[in-house]
Amino acid sequence: MSNSEFYIGWMSKAPDSFSRFVKKYLFILLLLIIVSAVLLALSQKKFGTGNFEFGKLTEVKGIYFKDPVPNLKVVNGKDIWGNYSYITVPLIGYGKHGVEGVIADLEKENNTSLDKKELTVKGTLLYNDGKLLMQIDGNDKPLLKIGEVVTSPDLLPQSKELGAQTIKGEIVDPKCYFGVMKPGQGKPHRDCAIRCILGGIPPMMKVQNEKGETNYYLIVGPNGERMNEAVQNFVAEPTELEARLVQYDDWIVVYVKDKEAMHRISYLNLIGNDAQTVTCGKKCLQ
C-alpha cells in the first residue's frame, strides 16, 4: 500500500488496494466460520429415534403385573417350538407421574385387584430400540375389560437370577428417553428427568458395551421397593451400580442395595460392560 493510498477511518471511501486487502481476509474468515459451524454441528449428538404417539390411543390386551414395576405382558401366541411369544410393556402415568395412582383408582372403582389379571386397556404408546412402553391416563377411561386371574405357569413372569454384578451406564427416565422429549438423556435433560423420576416413573439405566450394543435395566431396591428418590442425584450422570440382576421375561431388573452401591464415574469409564449381560435377552431364561 503506497503512502498516497493511506486510509483514515473517517474517510467516506477506502482506497482500492485497502478494500482488496480487507475483502481477501474477510473471505478467508468466512470460509473458516462456515467450516467450523459444519464441524460443530456434525459433532453434536443426534436426536433419539424414540416415538411417542401423541394424541393416539391404542387398545392393548395383556396380563397386568404390579411387580417389579407395573407392566402388561402381551402374549402373541406361540413360536414354532411351542414357547409363548410375548413383549413386556412397562406402564407409566400421564405427565410426570407413575401409573400407580391410576391403577389404584381403577381397582377402587371396580372393587377388585388387577394384579395377574388379563386386561384390555387403551393408552398412548412409546417405543424405541426394541422396547415398548404405554402411558395410561385416568381421564381416558383406560380400562376396557377385566379378565380372569392367570394361573398358568407359562404365562406368569419367567425369571432367572444373573447374580451380583457391577454395571455402568446412565440413569434416565424411560418416558422421555423413549420418545416424549428429544433429547431425553444427558445433562440438557437432567432437571426434567429428575422431576419425572420423583413423580413416580420407574428409573432406568441405559447400558452400552464396547461393541455398541445397548440394553436397558429397570432399577428397584433390594426387595423390589421404589428407588426413585435414592437415584435422583445420579440421574443423567455416568454411574456405576453394584447390584443383583434378575432377568424377568424380556427385561433385566437391577436390585440395588442402597445409595452406597451407586457411584459416579467418568464418561471414559462407561465402556467395558459385560457383553453377555448387556445383550442377554431371552437367552438368559434358557
C-alpha positions as CSV (number, residue, x, y, z in Angstrom):
1,M,0.0,0.0,0.0
2,S,1.6,3.3,-1.1
3,N,1.6,6.4,1.0
4,S,-0.8,8.1,-1.4
5,E,-3.4,5.4,-0.5
6,F,-3.1,5.9,3.2
7,Y,-6.6,5.3,4.7
8,I,-8.1,7.2,7.7
9,G,-11.2,5.6,9.2
10,W,-13.4,8.6,9.0
11,M,-12.9,8.9,5.2
12,S,-16.0,8.1,3.2
13,K,-14.3,5.7,0.9
14,A,-11.3,3.4,1.4
15,P,-8.6,3.2,-1.3
16,D,-8.9,0.3,-3.8
17,S,-5.8,-1.5,-2.5
18,F,-7.1,-1.4,1.1
19,S,-10.5,-2.7,0.0
20,R,-8.9,-5.6,-1.8
21,F,-6.8,-6.4,1.2
22,V,-9.7,-6.5,3.6
23,K,-12.0,-8.4,1.2
24,K,-9.4,-11.2,0.8
25,Y,-9.1,-11.8,4.5
26,L,-12.9,-11.5,5.1
27,F,-13.4,-14.2,2.5
28,I,-10.9,-16.5,4.3
29,L,-12.5,-15.7,7.7
30,L,-16.0,-16.5,6.2
31,L,-14.8,-19.9,5.0
32,L,-13.3,-20.7,8.4
33,I,-16.6,-19.8,10.1
34,I,-18.6,-22.0,7.7
35,V,-16.2,-25.0,8.2
36,S,-16.2,-24.5,12.0
37,A,-20.0,-24.4,12.0
38,V,-20.4,-27.6,10.0
39,L,-17.9,-29.5,12.1
40,L,-19.6,-28.3,15.3
41,A,-23.0,-29.4,14.0
42,L,-21.7,-32.8,13.0
43,S,-20.1,-33.3,16.4
44,Q,-23.3,-32.9,18.2
45,K,-25.3,-35.9,19.4
46,K,-28.2,-36.7,17.1
47,F,-31.8,-36.7,18.4
48,G,-33.0,-40.1,19.6
49,T,-35.2,-42.2,17.3
50,G,-37.9,-42.7,20.0
51,N,-41.6,-42.3,19.1
52,F,-44.5,-41.0,21.2
53,E,-47.9,-41.5,19.6
54,F,-49.2,-38.2,21.0
55,G,-53.0,-37.9,20.7
56,K,-53.4,-41.6,19.6
57,L,-55.0,-44.2,21.9
58,T,-54.2,-47.8,21.2
59,E,-56.0,-50.8,22.7
60,V,-53.7,-53.5,24.2
61,K,-54.6,-56.8,25.7
62,G,-52.2,-58.3,28.2
63,I,-51.7,-59.7,31.7
64,Y,-51.1,-57.0,34.3
65,F,-48.4,-57.5,36.9
66,K,-47.6,-54.9,39.6
67,D,-44.1,-56.1,40.2
68,P,-41.2,-55.4,39.7
69,V,-42.7,-52.3,38.1
70,P,-46.3,-52.0,36.8
71,N,-46.5,-53.7,33.4
72,L,-48.6,-55.6,30.9
73,K,-47.3,-58.9,29.5
74,V,-48.7,-59.0,25.9
75,V,-48.7,-62.6,24.6
76,N,-48.5,-63.0,20.9
77,G,-49.2,-66.8,20.6
78,K,-46.5,-69.5,20.4
79,D,-43.4,-69.8,18.3
80,I,-42.5,-72.8,16.2
81,W,-41.1,-74.6,19.3
82,G,-44.3,-74.2,21.2
83,N,-43.0,-71.4,23.5
84,Y,-45.1,-68.3,24.2
85,S,-44.0,-65.2,22.3
86,Y,-44.5,-62.0,24.3
87,I,-43.4,-58.5,25.0
88,T,-43.4,-56.8,28.4
89,V,-44.8,-53.3,28.4
90,P,-44.0,-51.1,31.4
91,L,-46.8,-48.7,32.3
92,I,-46.4,-45.0,33.1
93,G,-48.9,-42.3,34.0
94,Y,-49.8,-39.0,32.4
95,G,-47.3,-36.1,32.7
96,K,-44.5,-36.6,35.2
97,H,-46.2,-39.3,37.2
98,G,-46.1,-43.0,37.6
99,V,-49.1,-45.2,36.9
100,E,-49.7,-46.5,40.5
101,G,-52.2,-43.8,41.2
102,V,-54.3,-44.6,38.1
103,I,-54.2,-48.3,38.9
104,A,-55.3,-47.7,42.5
105,D,-58.3,-45.6,41.3
106,L,-59.3,-48.3,38.8
107,E,-59.0,-51.1,41.4
108,K,-61.2,-49.0,43.8
109,E,-63.7,-48.2,41.1
110,N,-64.0,-51.9,40.1
111,N,-63.7,-53.2,43.7
112,T,-61.0,-55.7,42.7
113,S,-57.3,-56.2,42.4
114,L,-56.0,-56.1,38.9
115,D,-52.7,-58.0,39.6
116,K,-52.2,-61.1,37.5
117,K,-55.4,-60.5,35.6
118,E,-55.9,-60.3,31.8
119,L,-56.8,-56.7,31.0
120,T,-57.8,-54.8,27.9
121,V,-56.7,-51.2,28.2
122,K,-56.2,-48.2,26.0
123,G,-53.3,-45.7,26.2
124,T,-50.5,-43.9,24.3
125,L,-47.6,-46.0,23.1
126,L,-43.9,-45.0,23.3
127,Y,-41.2,-47.1,21.6
128,N,-37.6,-47.1,20.8
129,D,-34.7,-49.5,20.4
130,G,-36.8,-52.6,20.7
131,K,-38.6,-51.5,23.9
132,L,-42.3,-50.5,24.2
133,L,-44.0,-48.5,27.0
134,M,-47.5,-47.4,27.5
135,Q,-48.9,-44.2,29.0
136,I,-52.2,-44.7,30.9
137,D,-54.3,-41.6,31.6
138,G,-57.3,-41.9,34.0
139,N,-59.1,-39.2,32.0
140,D,-59.2,-41.5,29.0
141,K,-61.2,-44.2,30.9
142,P,-58.4,-46.6,30.0
143,L,-59.7,-49.9,31.4
144,L,-62.0,-51.6,28.9
145,K,-62.2,-55.1,30.2
146,I,-61.1,-57.2,33.2
147,G,-60.5,-60.9,32.6
148,E,-59.8,-63.8,35.0
149,V,-56.7,-64.3,37.1
150,V,-54.0,-66.0,35.1
151,T,-52.6,-69.1,36.8
152,S,-50.8,-70.9,34.0
153,P,-47.0,-71.1,35.0
154,D,-46.1,-70.5,31.3
155,L,-47.9,-67.1,31.3
156,L,-46.5,-65.9,34.6
157,P,-43.2,-63.9,34.6
158,Q,-40.3,-66.1,33.8
159,S,-37.3,-65.1,35.9
160,K,-33.7,-66.1,36.2
161,E,-31.0,-64.9,38.6
162,L,-28.0,-63.4,36.9
163,G,-26.0,-62.8,40.1
164,A,-24.3,-59.8,41.7
165,Q,-22.7,-57.6,39.1
166,T,-21.3,-54.2,38.6
167,I,-22.8,-52.3,35.7
168,K,-22.0,-48.9,34.2
169,G,-24.4,-46.5,32.4
170,E,-26.6,-43.5,32.5
171,I,-29.8,-43.4,34.6
172,V,-32.7,-41.9,32.6
173,D,-36.4,-41.6,32.9
174,P,-37.8,-44.0,30.3
175,K,-40.8,-41.9,29.4
176,C,-38.8,-39.0,28.0
177,Y,-36.0,-41.2,26.7
178,F,-38.3,-43.4,24.6
179,G,-39.9,-40.5,22.8
180,V,-41.6,-37.8,24.7
181,M,-38.6,-35.5,24.7
182,K,-35.7,-35.1,22.4
183,P,-33.1,-35.2,23.8
184,G,-34.4,-37.4,26.6
185,Q,-31.0,-38.1,28.1
186,G,-27.8,-36.3,29.2
187,K,-27.3,-33.1,31.2
188,P,-29.6,-31.0,29.0
189,H,-32.4,-33.2,30.1
190,R,-31.3,-33.8,33.7
191,D,-33.8,-31.5,35.6
192,C,-36.7,-32.8,33.6
193,A,-35.6,-36.4,34.2
194,I,-35.3,-35.9,37.9
195,R,-38.8,-34.5,38.1
196,C,-40.2,-37.4,36.1
197,I,-38.5,-40.0,38.3
198,L,-39.5,-38.2,41.6
199,G,-43.1,-38.2,40.2
200,G,-43.1,-42.0,40.1
201,I,-41.8,-43.0,36.7
202,P,-39.5,-46.0,37.2
203,P,-35.8,-45.1,36.8
204,M,-34.0,-47.0,34.1
205,M,-30.3,-47.5,33.3
206,K,-29.1,-47.3,29.8
207,V,-26.1,-49.6,29.4
208,Q,-23.8,-49.8,26.4
209,N,-20.9,-52.2,25.9
210,E,-17.7,-51.7,23.9
211,K,-19.4,-53.2,20.8
212,G,-22.0,-50.5,20.8
213,E,-24.8,-52.9,21.9
214,T,-27.3,-51.3,24.2
215,N,-29.7,-52.7,26.9
216,Y,-32.0,-51.1,29.5
217,Y,-32.2,-52.1,33.1
218,L,-35.1,-51.2,35.4
219,I,-33.9,-50.1,38.8
220,V,-35.5,-51.1,42.1
221,G,-34.5,-51.5,45.8
222,P,-33.1,-54.7,47.3
223,N,-36.6,-56.1,48.0
224,G,-38.3,-54.5,45.0
225,E,-39.2,-51.2,46.6
226,R,-39.0,-48.0,44.6
227,M,-35.6,-46.3,44.3
228,N,-36.8,-43.1,42.8
229,E,-35.7,-40.7,45.5
230,A,-32.4,-42.6,46.1
231,V,-31.2,-42.2,42.4
232,Q,-32.1,-38.6,41.9
233,N,-28.6,-37.3,42.5
234,F,-27.2,-39.8,39.9
235,V,-29.7,-39.1,37.1
236,A,-28.1,-38.2,33.7
237,E,-24.6,-38.8,35.1
238,P,-22.2,-41.7,34.3
239,T,-22.9,-44.1,37.1
240,E,-21.7,-47.4,38.4
241,L,-24.1,-49.7,40.2
242,E,-23.3,-52.7,42.4
243,A,-26.4,-54.8,42.3
244,R,-28.2,-58.2,42.0
245,L,-29.5,-58.7,38.5
246,V,-32.6,-60.7,37.6
247,Q,-34.0,-61.4,34.1
248,Y,-37.8,-61.0,34.0
249,D,-39.0,-62.1,30.6
250,D,-37.6,-59.6,28.2
251,W,-36.4,-57.0,30.8
252,I,-33.4,-57.1,33.2
253,V,-34.2,-55.7,36.7
254,V,-31.4,-54.3,38.9
255,Y,-31.9,-54.7,42.6
256,V,-29.7,-52.0,44.3
257,K,-29.0,-52.4,48.0
258,D,-28.7,-48.7,48.9
259,K,-27.1,-45.4,47.9
260,E,-23.7,-46.7,48.9
261,A,-23.9,-49.1,46.0
262,M,-24.1,-46.2,43.5
263,H,-21.0,-44.3,42.4
264,R,-20.4,-41.5,39.9
265,I,-17.7,-42.3,37.3
266,S,-16.2,-40.5,34.4
267,Y,-17.5,-40.8,30.8
268,L,-14.3,-42.6,29.9
269,N,-15.3,-45.5,32.2
270,L,-18.7,-46.1,30.7
271,I,-17.4,-48.6,28.1
272,G,-16.5,-52.1,29.1
273,N,-19.6,-53.7,30.5
274,D,-20.1,-57.5,30.3
275,A,-21.4,-58.1,26.7
276,Q,-23.2,-61.2,27.8
277,T,-25.3,-59.3,30.3
278,V,-25.9,-56.4,28.1
279,T,-27.2,-58.4,25.2
280,C,-28.7,-61.2,27.3
281,G,-32.4,-61.0,26.2
282,K,-34.5,-64.2,26.3
283,K,-31.4,-66.5,26.2
284,C,-30.9,-65.7,29.9
285,L,-34.1,-67.7,30.6
286,Q,-32.9,-70.8,28.7
